[in-house]
Amino acid sequence: MHDKNLINAYLAAKYVVAYQDASHRIQVGEHDLVIDNMLREKNARVAYFITPENPFSQNLTHEENELRHERFISALRQENLSYLEGYGTDEAETWEQEKSYLIFCNDDNDIHKLAVNFGQLGILRIERNTPVTLLVLSTIKYSPIPKIMS
């Protein structure tokens, strides 16, 4: 179970995506007609808002986060996923903006793997005609490594 303060911070955060030369705010719990239109344009079933920055909500240096963005974009391109850039922050914008991506897809597994690989505890899921949902990683399953033979 995650810290309630962390979950509340995710729920109250300000999520913004750049679209058609403007900023569009995404609000957890609200149906988003603008993103519904984006989904139709992209011929996608669902969109996810995710950042590769600060895994497990632990602040990294600017340089470390930049490397993570490079790897993240490479992974998006490898999977041929369409995306728009954005950011996440708190309402008062006292937190440093986390560069984020609104990713359009038809396979939830692609995004779940991406989120786990980049250590993201919370991501947003947006499906047509449905309120924006916060998804929180609850468990990571590890496989045992065989003993090294000497």
Phi and psi in degrees as a GROMACS rama.xvg file:
@    title "Ramachandran Plot"
@    xaxis  label "Phi"
@    yaxis  label "Psi"
@TYPE xy
-90.8189  157.878  HIS-2
-58.2164  128.966  ASP-3
-61.0654  -34.0604  LYS-4
-64.554  -37.9475  ASN-5
-66.5701  -45.4875  LEU-6
-61.0531  -44.9889  ILE-7
-62.5913  -35.6771  ASN-8
-64.6462  -42.426  ALA-9
-61.4708  -43.7668  TYR-10
-65.0541  -35.9594  LEU-11
-90.8683  -6.56924  ALA-12
-62.8701  160.738  ALA-13
-101.676  118.507  LYS-14
-113.755  127.11  TYR-15
-132.425  138.592  VAL-16
-126.646  142.706  VAL-17
-83.8257  124.525  ALA-18
-147.159  123.913  TYR-19
50.9581  53.6486  GLN-20
59.9551  25.0379  ASP-21
-141.675  166.115  ALA-22
-98.4979  133.932  SER-23
-121.414  126.356  HIS-24
-87.8769  137.032  ARG-25
-107.55  130.267  ILE-26
-120.174  122.816  GLN-27
-58.8934  135.16  VAL-28
89.5893  -6.48588  GLY-29
-111.354  144.187  GLU-30
-74.3459  133.056  HIS-31
-114.706  100.831  ASP-32
-65.6691  -33.702  LEU-33
-64.2774  -44.8971  VAL-34
-71.6153  -30.9206  ILE-35
-55.0204  -45.5187  ASP-36
-64.7716  -40.8644  ASN-37
-59.9381  -43.3747  MET-38
-60.8251  -41.3433  LEU-39
-63.776  -46.2413  ARG-40
-59.0075  -40.2258  GLU-41
-87.2902  -1.92166  LYS-42
53.8332  45.007  ASN-43
-116.744  150.109  ALA-44
-82.1272  -32.6194  ARG-45
-150.401  156.626  VAL-46
-129.716  149.181  ALA-47
-126.715  139.834  TYR-48
-105.807  120.096  PHE-49
-149.087  149.482  ILE-50
-120.07  148.064  THR-51
-89.6335  -3.96603  PRO-52
-76.4433  156.516  GLU-53
45.6849  65.8209  ASN-54
-58.6013  143.79  PRO-55
53.8466  31.0268  PHE-56
59.7146  29.7007  SER-57
-106.487  123.187  GLN-58
-65.5692  129.459  ASN-59
-108.105  168.729  LEU-60
-72.4499  162.673  THR-61
-56.6133  -43.5662  HIS-62
-62.9727  -43.6094  GLU-63
-62.6417  -43.1518  GLU-64
-66.0474  -36.5364  ASN-65
-62.4949  -41.7801  GLU-66
-61.8448  -38.4985  LEU-67
-65.3021  -38.0504  ARG-68
-63.4261  -42.6773  HIS-69
-59.6344  -45.8884  GLU-70
-65.9813  -38.3931  ARG-71
-63.9613  -48.7555  PHE-72
-61.3463  -40.2561  ILE-73
-59.8112  -42.9051  SER-74
-65.2224  -40.3127  ALA-75
-62.9211  -42.9057  LEU-76
-67.3274  -39.3466  ARG-77
-61.4947  -37.1069  GLN-78
-87.8157  -0.193153  GLU-79
58.1254  43.6554  ASN-80
-96.1145  134.356  LEU-81
-83.5479  143.289  SER-82
-152.717  162.005  TYR-83
-123.182  150.352  LEU-84
-88.0715  153.746  GLU-85
-163.167  -158.869  GLY-86
-157.887  162.689  TYR-87
-127.352  145.737  GLY-88
-161.251  -178.059  THR-89
-86.5578  167.884  ASP-90
-56.7706  -41.5011  GLU-91
-82.8662  -4.53457  ALA-92
57.6659  39.8714  GLU-93
-85.1347  -24.7834  THR-94
-77.8424  147.921  TRP-95
-64.471  137.37  GLU-96
-63.4916  131.491  GLN-97
-95.4899  115.381  GLU-98
-60.0827  129.51  LYS-99
-136.308  175.131  SER-100
-137.808  137.638  TYR-101
-98.1447  111.52  LEU-102
-107.417  130.441  ILE-103
-100.018  132.602  PHE-104
-156.774  173.462  CYS-105
-121.655  -0.540563  ASN-106
-128.817  107.766  ASP-107
-59.0798  -32.0162  ASP-108
-60.8032  -36.7554  ASN-109
-56.4513  -45.4567  ASP-110
-74.0616  -39.7073  ILE-111
-61.5854  -41.6207  HIS-112
-62.7871  -43.4736  LYS-113
-60.62  -46.4452  LEU-114
-61.7382  -44.1995  ALA-115
-66.6017  -44.8504  VAL-116
-61.4901  -28.9481  ASN-117
-102.485  11.5989  PHE-118
65.1801  36.5075  GLY-119
-93.7082  121.511  GLN-120
-78.393  -32.1992  LEU-121
-132.724  135.167  GLY-122
-138.63  158.699  ILE-123
-101.635  141.248  LEU-124
-118.792  129.863  ARG-125
-128.97  118.187  ILE-126
-119.891  149.17  GLU-127
-54.5602  140.383  ARG-128
59.1304  26.9656  ASN-129
-137.499  142.038  THR-130
-61.2958  148.836  PRO-131
-62.2015  133.036  VAL-132
-115.973  137.404  THR-133
-89.2879  124.232  LEU-134
-106.134  133.592  LEU-135
-120.411  128.115  VAL-136
-64.2999  125.053  LEU-137
-103.631  -35.4596  SER-138
-146.301  151.478  THR-139
-120.442  127.861  ILE-140
-96.6318  131.371  LYS-141
-108.361  145.882  TYR-142
-99.9171  141.217  SER-143
-67.1151  143.77  PRO-144
-95.5343  131.403  ILE-145
-61.8845  150.197  PRO-146
-62.9329  142.445  LYS-147
-77.8956  130.777  ILE-148
-82.5072  136.339  MET-149
